[in-house]
Amino acid sequence: MRLSLKTCSLALLICASGALQAAPQHAVTLYDEAPKYDANFTHFDYVNPDAPKGGTLRLSGFGSFDSFNGYISRGTAAENLGLIYDTLTFHALDEPFTEYGLVAKSIEKAEDNSWVRFHLRPEARFHDGVGITADDVVFTFNALVEQGAPFYRAYYSDVDQVIADDEHTVTFHFKHSGNRELPLVLGQLPVLPKHYWAERDFSKGTLEPPLGSGPYRITQVRPGRSVTFERVKDYWAADLPVQRGFYNFDKVVTDYYRDTSVILEAFKAGQIDLNEEVAAKNWATGYTSPALSDGRIIKEEIPNHNTQGMQGFVFNLRKPYFADARVRQAIALLFDFEWSNAKLFHSAYTRTTSYFDNSELAARGTPSEAELALLAPLRDQLPEAAFGPAWTPPTTDGSGTVRDQRRQAYALLQEAGWQIVDDKLVNAEGEQLSFEFLLVQADFERVLLPFKRNLASLGINLELRRVDVSQYINRLRSRDFDMVVTSFAQSNSPGNEQREYWHSSSADNPGSRNLMGLRDPAVDALVEGLIQADSRDSLITHTRALDRALRSLHLVVPNWYTNVYRVAYWDKFGHPAESPKYSLGLFTWWVDAERDARLQGHQQQVAPSAEGAE
């Protein structure tokens, strides 16, 4: 068709307008608000751009490992593998959800979020010197979706196709417009080397140190026991604003231990440099030592402003005895948090009530009009509790006696068809309510034993089954468990990952985070609505509505949380005065040479006297 000059001019004007709307940016934000840092920023506020390089950081790993491929559902991957790979963008640790270019120099996206385009830095390269190209990005995406863990298929399910436009430009086209989070999610894609994996099977685990492009490479491996990461001296991105002040340790060594109590003793013996403590008892009393008294060990509580999400004892809904929500609610009533917090946790925790605790995203009190507008069309599909005050766990008097909770629990169980016969809670067929709690940490047993006793008081039998890490992971993947403890971490901007947690499409995917096997059309609709939210206010409303629905279904026995990072470390480190708001920011720390020398000098003085005493 031949176009008139006027028509051509109009077409050019439209194209120019579209290009202007999709102009490449140095950063992308969820709702197109201005990022905190402009295009000329030199470093993030929470780093020391002049931090010295050098020294070693020794960390602990739990259990063991048999693979350096952390992207598949086979084997047990080593920890900290993210150190060897760069991503298209870098997530700012002091903003709820902003991505700045890393491998990508700039990002542009359609006004309706129907596609996103990344312009790669020509200087970006892998550790073997080969440049990173758009073909590597295409390869990575396809490998993760086709051969990676099921998580990736769900996470990237709205991507229709990815195209290498030229050597350094790649575009992701979406199946639907309006998914505001997806461009940012794709920015977090690690870029794997196509030429390296061309001669290897991506679907299999391997202990061959893989080729990466990030600030570290693996240089020493003791299979199942230890991994040493060494800083790449000529790291291509070292001077970029998004990397300045990060990755200051020359070496990062991760030694693996099969027991958390052994990790604590190894730390106190000086075999580990830093330990992020998760057990309140250990934090209160476990670090007592001469080194703590004289200041060689430092205990520090650093504020944690992240949404805490939900940690809880998860019911496997695939088991027929957990199919009835009244049974699940009754079991949850018999966990006495107040007693556990006082007697076991040194009153260090707050009870988890919401799937988005410690944030404005959590539902509180009765629903707002905006929340009811989302919930009302689902009234026939959700419990009535979703439309009233947000469900919260009952509070006990902390005495260890749960008479009121036991009475409420038994009433629910009777409604569900259970009764106590000969001190056993049985159904109409005479089968006792008996289930197994699968766990991997020995020190968690002390939390479960009082819970077991409370269940037994109603004739419910709970068996504790502790297994090693490999067996635990395999049983989770195959859904071979009755109940486990786990956490559903949440960001301050929840989105596509909610499908992986709660959506029916993930219920049967091995390795998905939908451990409970939830299949609920109402929850599916709320998840999809959350993903399509078009403003921060809308996101908050959708998240609160989803929170109400999940809480009304009694899918877990809610646990507890703390809003601080509890970190113990030997006095050899410096760290920025300002910690990032949404992370511990460990890799902004550095080894202080003077402190390190003083610490080593003290240890050398102590060693001869210890040998003489022996």
C-alpha positions, 0 to 999 in steps of 0.5 A: 500500500502506498502512503501519502506524505501526510499519512507517513508524517502521522506514522512517524509522529506516532512512532516518535511519541511511542519512543518517547514514552518508552525512553530507556531509563537507568532504573525502573520502579513499580508504579513509575515513581521517581527512583531515589537515586538519579542517573548520575548517582555515584553510590548508594547511601548505605555503603562506604564507597572507599571501603578497603578490600581484603581479608576473609569472611568465614561463614557457616552453612547448614547440612551439606551440598552436592551441587552448584546448580541452584536453579533445578529441583535436583540435589542440594545446592551450595549456599551463596551461589548468587555471588558468582552471577550478575543479574540484569539489574540490581535491587536497591536495598533501601527502596521497597522495589526499585531496580537499577541497571547492572548487566543492563545499562538501561531499561525501557518498557511499554507504557501499558507494561506489555513488554520490557527491553534491556540494553546491555553494557558492551563491557559486561563479561564472564570470568573467561573474558567472553562478553555477555550478549542478548543471546545469553539472556535468551538462553538463560530464560529458556533454560530456567523455564524449560529445565529449571525448578517449577518456580520459574515456570510459574514466576515467568508465566506471563512472558510470551517470548524473549527476543534478542533484537541485536547483540546487546538488546533483548526484549521480553514480550508479555502475554498480557498487559498490566503486570507492573511487577514483571519488568522488575522481576525480569530485571532480577534474572541471572545471566548464565553463559550460553557457550559454557552450558552448550557442552553441559546438561543444565538439568543435572547437578554438578560439583564443577565450579560453574562459569559466572560473571559476578564479583566472586568465583569458586576456587576451592571445594571440599565436597559436602563440607566447604566452598571458598569464593574468591573475589575477582580482582578484575571484576568488570562491574567493580566501579559501577555505582550499583556495585561500589562499596560492595564485595570487599572481602578477598575470600568468602569461605562457607563451612558446613555443619549438620547441627546448629548447636555445633555452629554456635560452638564453632563460632565461639571457637573462632572457626566462624567469623560471623553468625546470624542467630535465629534462636532466642535462647542462644542469643540470650545465653549461648554466646557467654564467653571470655571473648564476649566479655572482653569485647572480642565478640560483638553482639549487635541487633540491627533493625529489620524493616522488611515485611516479616511474612508468615512462619508457621507449622504448615498443614499438608492439605493433601492429607484427608485428616487436614481437609477440614478447616475446623480440624486445622483450627483446632490443632492451631488452638493447642499451640501455646505461644505465650508459654513458649515465648516466656519459657523457651524464647526469653520473651524475644518474639512477637506472635505472627498474626498476618501473612504480611506482618510488620508492614502496612500490608497486613490486614487489621480489624474489620475490612475497609470498604475497598477491601470488601469491594474485592471480597464481596464477589467471593462471599459464596467461596470464602469462610464468613471469617474473611468478612469480619475482623481479621482472624488472630491466634488466641492469647493464653495466660502463659501458664502452660494450661490451655483449658479454654483453648482445649475446650474450643478445640474439642468443640470444633473437632466434634463438629468435624466428626471426631470424638474422644474414645479411650483417650484417643481422638477418633473419627467415625471409622475409629481411626485416631487423628495421628500425624507426623511432624517432619523437621531437620533441626534438632533444636526445634524439638524443644518447641514441639514437645510442649505442643505434642503434649497439648495435642495428646491431652485431646487424644491427638498423636503427634510424631516427631521425625527428624531427617538429614537435609537431603532427605528433608528437601526430597520429601518436601519436593515430593510432598511426602509430609504431614506437617513442617515448619517453614516461612513464606518470606514477603517483600514490601511489594508482593506480586508474581511470587504469590502465585507460587505460594497460594495459587492452584496452578502451583499446588502440584508442582514439585518444588513450588512454595505451595507446600500446603497444596492449596487449591481455592478459586477465591484465593486464585482470584485475589492473587491475580487481582494483587498482581494486576494492582495499578497503584501502591494504594491498590496493592495495599488493598489487594494484599490485605484482602488476600491476607484476610482470606488466607487467615480465614482458611487456617492453613498454618499454625502461626509462629513468631517473628522479631524485627531485628537482625541478631548478629554476632561477629568477631571484632575484625569488621567495619560496616557502614554507619547506615544499614540498608533499610531492607537488608542486613547488607553483609556484603557492604561490610569489610575487614578492618586491618587494624582490628583484625591484626589486634584480634589475631595477636590476642589469639596467638598469645592465648594459644601457647598458654592453652597448649601448656595447660593441656 
